[in-house]
Amino acid sequence: MVYTVLSRFLALVTRVFFRRIEVEGLHHVPADGPVIFVGNHPNSLIDPVLILTTCTRRVHFAAKDVLFESAPLRVLLTALGAVPIRRRKDHPDGALDNSAAFDALHDVLHAGGAFGIFPEGISHLGTELAPLKTGAARIALGAAAGGAAIRIVPCGLSYFRRHRMRSRVLVQFGQPIVLGDDHVAAHEADGRAASRELTEEIELALRAQTLNAPDFETLRVLDGVRRLYTPRDVSLSLAERAEITRRVLDHYATLQDTPEIAALFEQVREYLFALDCLGMKDAELEKAPTAGTTLLRLLRHLFLGLVLLPFALPGVVLHAPILVLAVVAGETLSIRKDVTATTKLMSATVLVMLAYAAVVGLVLAVFPFPEDLIWAAWALAGLLLSGWATIRVLERQSQLRRGLWVLLQLASGGRQIRKLQERRAALRAAVLGVVDRYLDPDVERVVPATAQGPATSG
């Protein structure tokens, strides 16, 4: 119960801190059974918080033992089931005995649970993965050798303006690496070699989920281009997906000022925005929504503009000074650049809790007992609801700015679905045409032209 309360509280905190948290690939996360989440590590303590609040599983994280030296962090990490790991970087002159930690993580896996680890071993500001440590592979192979059906799920965290509050983040869960008999046999034959080979496999999987782009919008649009290019009936390996992603990013970096490319980029961006307005994903265009689903989306947009927007105004007045103070604290108190966002998040959380406590305390002091308890409860409920309304409005500000247009799109849902299906087919044809014109003919294609099929088929 403590884990559930904490994880939901942290989910609320991150929803406040980030303007938008987009989660992709949740269908790759097994609903049960032993799972190891491996992620890149660009943003200190925020990274594990994002994984455990989005992956739909209860996750125990391996954390460096020096974090447990801080009493507040020790209480939080213990409540979340974190397991301390000793790193040579933190103990250069001491023995590195992690056998107890490995045993604890093996127990989690053999019980059908999940744990998360960052195989880079460090939080850093680099745009590329740091060299991976073999710890995750050794734990996975050891558990698999003990009979556990291990699946390793790569998790890519892509931040845009990572140090800024109300920025955006993309969390991507990739296709699991399933440890089979061949992995176990390799481990029994040569444990070190098997760990290195599995680490290379993990690195490949992580690279397929970690994308680097100048901003969130560019990344979102180019990921949409990749989906348009890839036929729905073609299954790609992790290496093939990574190669397509790399080529799309590399070619866009050099061709973005070309009129044809710039126009296609805008067309894909508008297509994705239209999908977002209808509350749909690209893969859902194969079937039209029901009348009930369309009505629900329409009512949701009306609720956003007519109810949440007015109710959010008091929340903006209260929370704006807090956000300013948290930004100042993050910029001045952070000892390293990679913990700036963590400092801001923690500062904002503490300041909000203090502000809420001050408002409730003032109400208790003004009203006589027992009426003060009732008014205090109403005040706290109002603060929480206003804060929630503020978050929802900020998340949907682009739709609010184009409120009438979105309303008309939702009201004509069935017709718009058919138009989007036609637009998708045209965009796919345009993407294939661009590939034909700009891809070096001597470069072997990841998806052969013969496998693309008719462009209009999607």
N, C-alpha and C positions, 0 to 999 in steps of 0.2 A: 504494500500500500504506500509506503514511503517513496519507493521508486516511482510509482505511478504519479503521485502528487508532484514530486520534483520534476519529472520529465514533462508533465503538462505545464508546470510553471515555467520551465526553461523554454518550452515551445512558445508560450506567450511572450516571454522576454525577447526571443529572437524575432518574432513577428513584429514586435515594436521596433527593434533595432534596425531590421532590414525592411526596406520599402517593398521588396518582392523576393520571395523564396520560391524558385521554380524547381520542381522535382520531376525528374524523368527516369524511366526504367524501373519503376516499382514492381512491375510484373516479373522482373528478374530476381526479386528477393523471395526466397522460399518461405512459405508460411510457417513451416515447422522444421525440426531437425537441426543438426549442428551446422552452424554457419560462421565463417570468419569474414568480417568486413575489413578490407584493406583500403586505406585512403591516402591521398596526398595530403601534405601538412603545411598549408600556406598561412594559417591564421590562428596559431596558438590554441587556446582552450575553446575557441568558438568551433573549431573543426569537429571534435567529438560531440559537442552539443547538437550541431546540425545533423549529424548522422543518427544519433539516438532519437531525435525528435521527428525524423522523417522516414525512417526505414521500416516502421510498423512492427519491429521486433524489440524485445528487451535485450539490451546490449551491455555487456561488461567490457570496459576498456582497459587495455594495458597502458599504464601511465608511469612516467619516470618517478622514481621514489622521492626525489627532492621536493616534488610538489606536496607530498604528505607532511613536510616539515612545517607548513603553514596550518595553524589550527583551523581557520574557517574552511580552507580548501580540503583539509583532511576529513572534516565532517561531511562535506559535500561529496567528495570522491568515494568515501566509504559507503555513504547512503546509496550511491549509484552503482555500487558493486565493482569499483575500479580495483585493479590488481597492480601493485607497485613493481616496477621493473628497474633493476640497476643497470646504468649505462657506464661504459668506460669513460666517456667524456666527463661524467659527473664524479667518478671515483677513479682517477688516473693511478692512484697509488694503492688501491684496495682490491680485494678479491671480488670477482664478479660471479657470485653464486646465485643464479636465477632458478634453481631447481624447484624451489617452493612455488615460485610464481608460475612456472611451466606446469607444475602439477595442478595448481588451482585452475588454470585455463583449460587443461585437459579434462578436469572434472566438469567444467561448464559444457564442453563439447560432448562428452560422453552422456551427459544428462539431456542432450538435445537442445542446448542453449546456443546463444550467439555471443561472440565477443568481437571487439574492434581493435585494430592496431594500425599504426602509421609506420610502415617499413622504412621510410626515409630516416626515421630516428630523431629528426629535429624539425622544428618549425622554422621556416625560412622565407625570404622575400623573393627568391628566384622564380623566374617564369617557367623553368624546366624542372623536372623531377631531379632531386638529389639522388646519388647512388643508393640503392636499396640495401638494407641489412637483411640477413638471412633468418632473423628470428621468427618472422611470420611463417616462413616455409618450414622451419624446423618444428614449430609447434603443430602445424597442420599435418606434416608427415608422421610425427610421433603419435598424434591422435588417430590418424588413419591406420597406422600399424597396429593400434590397439582395437581396431574394429569399428571405429566411428565412420559414418558415411559423410565425409567432409565436403563442403562446397565453399569455395572462396569467392566472395562477391566484391569486385572492384568498385570503389566509390570515388568519383571525381568531384572535387569542390572547386568551382570557378567563381572567384570574386571579382567584382568590378568596382574600382575605387574602394578597396578592401578596408581602408581605415576610416571611411566616412560613414556616419550614421545615416540611416535611410537610404543606403545603397542597395545593390542587388546581388544575388548569389544564385548560382545554378548548381543543384545537387543531382549528379547522374549515377545511377546504379547500372552496372554493366552485366553482361552475360556471365553466369557463375563458371568458375573453373572447378570441374568435378574431379576429385581425386579417386582414381580407380586402382585396379590391381597392378597396373604398370608402374604407378607412382610408388606403391608399397614395395614392389619387387626392387625397384631402383634404390629405395631407401635402405632396404635390407642388404643390398649388395654393396653400396657405398653411400653412407649417409651424407657426407659432405658434398659429394658430387650431385646427389639428388636434391639437396637443399639449394645449391647454386642454380640448377636447372629450373626448379620450381620458382625460384626468385626471379629468374629471367622471364618466366611465363607470367608471373604477377606483374612485372614491370610492363610487359607488352599490354596486358589487360588494363593497367592504370593509364598508360599513354593513350589508349583508345577513349578514355573518359575525361582526360584533362585537356581542355582546349584553351588556346591563348589567342585573345583578340583585343583590339583597342578598347572596346566597350561592350556592354551586355547586349545591346541591340544588334550590333554586328554579329556577335556570336549566335544569337537567336536566329537571325535571318540565314546565316550560312549553314547552320544546322538544318534549317528547313530546306535549303538547297540540296543538302546531302540526302535528306529523306525523299525529295522529289526525284533525284537521280537514281536512287536504288529501287529496283523493281520489288514489288511487295512479295512476289513469289520466289525471290532469290535469297537464300540464307548465306550470310557472310561470316567469315571467321573474324576473331578480334583483330588479327593482323590486317585483314582487308578493310575493315571499318576504319581502323587507325590510318591506313594509307589514303582512303578517300577523304577523310577529315583533313589530313595534312595537305593534300593536293588542293582542296577547296580553299583553305586558308592561305596557302602560298600563292596560288594564282590570283586570288582576290587582292592580296597585298600589292601585286604588281599591275593589276588591270582595273582597279577600282575607279580610276578616272576615265576609263574608256566609256563613251556614251552608251554603248550596248550593254556593258556590264552594270553601269550605274542605273540604267533604266530597269534591267532585270532585277537588280537588288531591291528597288522601290516596289516593283510589282509583287515580289515575294513577300516583302514586308507588309504590304496592304492585304495580301491574301492571309497571312498569319494573324493580322489584326482582326480581320473579318471572322476568322475561326474563333478567336478569343472572345469576340462580342457574342457569338452564339454559344459559347461555352463548350466548344468541340475541339477535338484533336484531329490532326491530319488523317490518322488511320481510321477515324470514325465516319469518314465521308462515304464509305461503301454502303452505309445504310442510313436512311433518313430518320430523324427523331420522331417520336410519336407526338400527337397533339398535346398530350399531357406534359411532356417534357418541354415543348415549346412554350406552353402557357406558364410553366414554372419559371423558365428563364426570363420571360417577360415581366412577371411579377417581381422577380428578384431585382431587375433593373429599376423598376418603379420604386421599390422599397429603398434602394440605394439613393436615388435622387430626392425623394419626397420625405423620407423619414431619417435616414442616417445622416445626410448632409446637414440639416439643421441641428440635429442632436450632437454632432461632432464639434460644433463651434466652441462650446465651453471647454472641451477637452484640449483644443488647440491653445487657448489662452492659458490654461494651467500647465501644459506640458512643454510649451516653447522655452520658458526660462530654464527648465530642467535639462532639456537637450543642449542648450548653450553651455551650461555649466559642465555637463558630461564631456562635451567636445574639448573644452579647455583643460579638463582633468586628464583626458586621454593624451593630449598633445604635450602636456607639461610633466606628467608623472610617469609616463612609460619609460622603462629603462632600455627597451629595445623596440625597434620599429615593428617587429612582427607581433608584438603584444599590444600595440596601440588600440586596435579594435576591441580586444578583450577588456582593456582598461576602461574604454568608453562604455562598453556594454555593462560592466559591473558597476560603474559609477552611476549610469542612468538608472539601473535597477534599484540601487540603494537610495538614490535621491527621490525616485518615485514613491518608494515605500515610506520614506520619511515624510514626504509631502502629504500622502494619504493619511498617515498617522497624525500629522499636525491638524488636518482638516477634521478628522474624527475627534481628536482631542478637544478642539475648539467647540465643536457641537456638544460634546459631553459637558464642557465647562459652562456653556451658556444656558442650556435647558435643565430644568430640575429633574431629579430622579422620580419615576422610572421613564418619563417621556424622553429623556436624553438618549436612552438605549435605542428607542425606536427611531428617533431622528438620526442618530449615528449610523444605524443600519441603512437607512435610506440614503444618507450622504455617501457611505461607502459604495452602495449599489450604484448610485448615480455616477460616482467617479469611475468605477469599473466599466459601466456601460458607455459613458462618454469617451473613455480611453479606447474601448473596443471600436466604437463608431468612428473615431478619428483614424484608427489603423485601417479600417475597411475603406474609408473614403480616400485615404492616401494611396491605397493599393489600386483603386479603380479610378484615379483622377483622370486618366486619358479617356476613359469611357464617359465620365461626367462632362468633360469638355466638349464631347461630341454627342451629348445626351439624346437629342432628337433623332439624329442619324442612327444611333444604336437602337433606339426604340423602334424605328421603322424596320430595321433589319430583323429584329426579333419578332415583330408582328407578322412579317411575311416569311417566317421560318422555312416552310417547305419550298417555296420558290427560291429562296436564297441558297438553300442546300443544293438545289439543282444547278444554280448559277456557279456555286463554288466548285462543284464537281467538274463543270465545263472549264472553269478557270484553272483548276488544278491540272487538267489534261493539257491545256495550252501552255501552262508554265513548265510542265514536265518536258513537253516538246521543245520549248525554248532552251531549257537547261541542257538537253541532249544536243541541241544544235550548237550551243556555246562550247560544249566539250569537244564536239567534232572539229570546230574551228580553231580552238586554242590549245588543245592537248597535243603535245609532240607526237607525231605518228610513230616515232621509233620507241615510244614508251608503251610498255604493255599495259593494257587496261585492266583494272581490278574487276570490272564487270564487262565481259566481252560484248561488243555491239550486237552480236547474234542473240545474246541473252536478254537484251533490253525489251524486245518485242515491240509492238506498235506503240508509238509515243502516247497515243490517246488512251491506252489501256491503264495508265497510271502504274 
